[in-house]
Amino acid sequence: MSDIETPQISRGLEGIYIAESRICKVNGAEGRLYYRGYPIEALVKNSSFEETTFLLLNGKLPTRAELDDITRQLADARDLPQGVVRIISEMSGKAESMDILRTATSALSAYDAETADMSPAANFRKSIRIISRMSSIVATIGRMRAGGSYINPDKALGHVENFMLMLNGKAPDKQALDIMKDMFVIHAEHSSNASTFGTMVAGSTLSDIYSAITAGISVLKGPLHGGADEAALKMMKQIGDPSNTESYIESALAGKQRIMGFGHRVYKAYDPRAKVLKEYLLSLQEHSSEEVRRYTAIALRAEKMMIEKLSASHGIWPNVDFFAGPVYVAAGIPVNLFTPIFAASRSAGWCAHMLEYWKDNRLFRPLEKYTGQIDLEYVPIEKRQ
Ligand SMILES: CC(C)(COP(=O)(O)OP(=O)(O)OC[C@H]1O[C@@H](n2cnc3c(N)ncnc32)[C@H](O)[C@@H]1OP(=O)(O)O)[C@@H](O)C(=O)NCCC(=O)NCCS
């Protein structure tokens, strides 16, 4: 078989379809997003994280009995093995939150008797445990960063309320809880983006679901993907006063810097999730702190300027990560937990994709065009120049 001399290279796999899927539709041209056919706006307004998780994993909205069942399964799985709590404690203060999350999630496999069982039923049960426990891990990372110790979960609480309890050691106020419930639904799924693809590449080797999800966390960490929410808030902090916004953006763009929270490989219109978060932020205004109001003012000025400058020429609009930071701050979430919370929520989408892909698995193995030399003569080390 001869080599293809001039293969078509799609850098970053741009425009390449990797599979058929019934989980998520991103309409990048019109800025629309659907989980299993339901518009994201309707789910944020009406659905809980438990219900959204059921929808993503099973392909339909649950009946009351089914919702009660998945709610109980998620609640039952919440408690973390002591070994995992020790890992979080050991890494706390030494590593970034995403690094702790990646290690602790991987370690969960040691405490799961079904890790190596690749049957669909076992993979479904493990998915529930992973989705449940990643939130407990993230809450514990935050708790320990703040100098506290592990809080036992409360099975009687909903998924997000329990997350807030394990994070803060007390029940959240209504505003913070409402915000976080929406954040968990909004981040739960987004088709074959980099971290979902990373999850699927690892899973396609038929390793196991813990390995696959750990790969997803690794991919999500970067500032070009999930890490953009932290980076965007750090930028708002650097800008400091709203009146500095335009000059900051101007000089960043002149220096060819990327403005975090803008642009998207697929959306060439306003990201619908960013729209929801912007509206949320505006609705909070008078009920939020001076800090949140300042970030909001900066965000609105930056948004206006970026749209004026780059939407028509480059199709650049705010993405989900742009307004997420100020919204998290309004819920009392520290910046180092933004991306881990994204991961805890996205675990539902990652697991849904893995369960779907394994029904008709094919190993991912793309090609690269070799541009180096061949048939070189091996020169012994003493004769090398
Ligand atoms: C998300 C992202 C990686 C997608 O990038 P992509 O599809 O690879 O787009 P490209 O890198 O080809 O960029 C296309 C053009 O837009 C510009 N651009 C893209 N994102 C930009 C941003 N955030 N700020 C300024 N310019 C940006 C690029 O410089 C490039 O300009 P050029 O054609 O004049 O060289 C990119 O938009 C980005 O880095 N955004 C910031 C990080 C972020 O918010 N990530 C979260 C995504 S949900």
Ligand as a Chemical Component Dictionary entry (heavy atoms), coordinates in Angstrom:
data_LIG
# 
_chem_comp.id                   LIG 
_chem_comp.type                 NON-POLYMER 
_chem_comp.pdbx_formal_charge   0 
_chem_comp.three_letter_code    LIG 
# 
loop_
_chem_comp_atom.comp_id 
_chem_comp_atom.atom_id 
_chem_comp_atom.alt_atom_id 
_chem_comp_atom.type_symbol 
_chem_comp_atom.charge 
_chem_comp_atom.model_Cartn_x 
_chem_comp_atom.model_Cartn_y 
_chem_comp_atom.model_Cartn_z 
_chem_comp_atom.pdbx_ordinal 
LIG C1  C1  C 0 -12.141 28.776 21.781 1  
LIG C2  C2  C 0 -11.042 29.011 20.760 2  
LIG C3  C3  C 0 -9.815  28.151 21.126 3  
LIG C4  C4  C 0 -11.563 28.583 19.408 4  
LIG O1  O1  O 0 -10.588 28.933 18.530 5  
LIG P1  P1  P 0 -10.456 28.427 17.051 6  
LIG O2  O2  O 0 -11.674 27.846 16.493 7  
LIG O3  O3  O 0 -9.238  27.561 17.019 8  
LIG O4  O4  O 0 -10.271 29.800 16.339 9  
LIG P2  P2  P 0 -8.929  30.344 15.784 10 
LIG O5  O5  O 0 -7.824  30.133 16.760 11 
LIG O6  O6  O 0 -8.773  29.775 14.420 12 
LIG O7  O7  O 0 -9.242  31.900 15.726 13 
LIG C5  C5  C 0 -9.819  32.537 14.607 14 
LIG C6  C6  C 0 -9.463  34.005 14.676 15 
LIG O8  O8  O 0 -10.143 34.599 15.766 16 
LIG C7  C7  C 0 -9.217  35.143 16.702 17 
LIG N1  N1  N 0 -9.685  34.801 18.041 18 
LIG C8  C8  C 0 -10.277 33.650 18.430 19 
LIG N2  N2  N 0 -10.596 33.713 19.719 20 
LIG C9  C9  C 0 -10.219 34.923 20.145 21 
LIG C10 C10 C 0 -10.292 35.569 21.395 22 
LIG N3  N3  N 0 -10.821 34.956 22.458 23 
LIG N4  N4  N 0 -9.804  36.813 21.506 24 
LIG C11 C11 C 0 -9.274  37.427 20.449 25 
LIG N5  N5  N 0 -9.177  36.868 19.228 26 
LIG C12 C12 C 0 -9.637  35.627 19.089 27 
LIG C13 C13 C 0 -7.903  34.451 16.392 28 
LIG O9  O9  O 0 -6.802  35.254 16.782 29 
LIG C14 C14 C 0 -7.991  34.280 14.908 30 
LIG O10 O10 O 0 -7.724  35.527 14.302 31 
LIG P3  P3  P 0 -6.937  35.615 12.895 32 
LIG O11 O11 O 0 -7.771  34.791 11.942 33 
LIG O12 O12 O 0 -6.933  37.057 12.604 34 
LIG O13 O13 O 0 -5.599  35.009 13.160 35 
LIG C15 C15 C 0 -10.628 30.507 20.723 36 
LIG O14 O14 O 0 -11.731 31.288 20.351 37 
LIG C16 C16 C 0 -10.052 30.984 22.048 38 
LIG O15 O15 O 0 -8.839  30.811 22.278 39 
LIG N6  N6  N 0 -10.896 31.600 22.914 40 
LIG C17 C17 C 0 -10.454 32.004 24.228 41 
LIG C18 C18 C 0 -10.539 30.822 25.184 42 
LIG C19 C19 C 0 -11.961 30.477 25.546 43 
LIG O16 O16 O 0 -12.760 31.334 25.879 44 
LIG N7  N7  N 0 -12.229 29.163 25.533 45 
LIG C20 C20 C 0 -13.529 28.637 25.957 46 
LIG C21 C21 C 0 -14.295 28.076 24.823 47 
LIG S1  S1  S 0 -15.918 27.584 25.360 48 
# 
loop_
_chem_comp_bond.comp_id 
_chem_comp_bond.atom_id_1 
_chem_comp_bond.atom_id_2 
_chem_comp_bond.value_order 
_chem_comp_bond.pdbx_ordinal 
LIG C1  C2  SING 1  
LIG C2  C3  SING 2  
LIG C2  C4  SING 3  
LIG C2  C15 SING 4  
LIG C4  O1  SING 5  
LIG O1  P1  SING 6  
LIG P1  O2  DOUB 7  
LIG P1  O3  SING 8  
LIG P1  O4  SING 9  
LIG O4  P2  SING 10 
LIG P2  O5  DOUB 11 
LIG P2  O6  SING 12 
LIG P2  O7  SING 13 
LIG O7  C5  SING 14 
LIG C5  C6  SING 15 
LIG C6  O8  SING 16 
LIG C6  C14 SING 17 
LIG O8  C7  SING 18 
LIG C7  N1  SING 19 
LIG C7  C13 SING 20 
LIG N1  C8  SING 21 
LIG N1  C12 SING 22 
LIG C8  N2  DOUB 23 
LIG N2  C9  SING 24 
LIG C9  C10 SING 25 
LIG C9  C12 DOUB 26 
LIG C10 N3  SING 27 
LIG C10 N4  DOUB 28 
LIG N4  C11 SING 29 
LIG C11 N5  DOUB 30 
LIG N5  C12 SING 31 
LIG C13 O9  SING 32 
LIG C13 C14 SING 33 
LIG C14 O10 SING 34 
LIG O10 P3  SING 35 
LIG P3  O11 DOUB 36 
LIG P3  O12 SING 37 
LIG P3  O13 SING 38 
LIG C15 O14 SING 39 
LIG C15 C16 SING 40 
LIG C16 O15 DOUB 41 
LIG C16 N6  SING 42 
LIG N6  C17 SING 43 
LIG C17 C18 SING 44 
LIG C18 C19 SING 45 
LIG C19 O16 DOUB 46 
LIG C19 N7  SING 47 
LIG N7  C20 SING 48 
LIG C20 C21 SING 49 
LIG C21 S1  SING 50 
# 
